Amino acid sequence: MNRDSLLEEQGKRAQKLFAAVVLAAIDDAILEEKKSGTGVSTIASWARSKDGKLILSAAGIEVCERTVENLMAFVARGIKTTVA
């Protein structure tokens, strides 16, 4: 393997790692929504925060208001990411 393909492979692994962080944040918000009813607002705040935007971007997810709305809708449905 040449250097470029090694870097590309490393980049793909990093993107998958950040995607796993996003899925964990969604699952945590779903649990919070079921417990206290605040999961939807929590995921929205996280996705709009500096850290949330950075993680979403690193996961290859476009950072925009539509993404936040879709995350909120997903949490509101209450289906864990491992099942969906």
Order of alpha helices (4+ residues) and beta strands (2+ residues): alpha-alpha-alpha-alpha
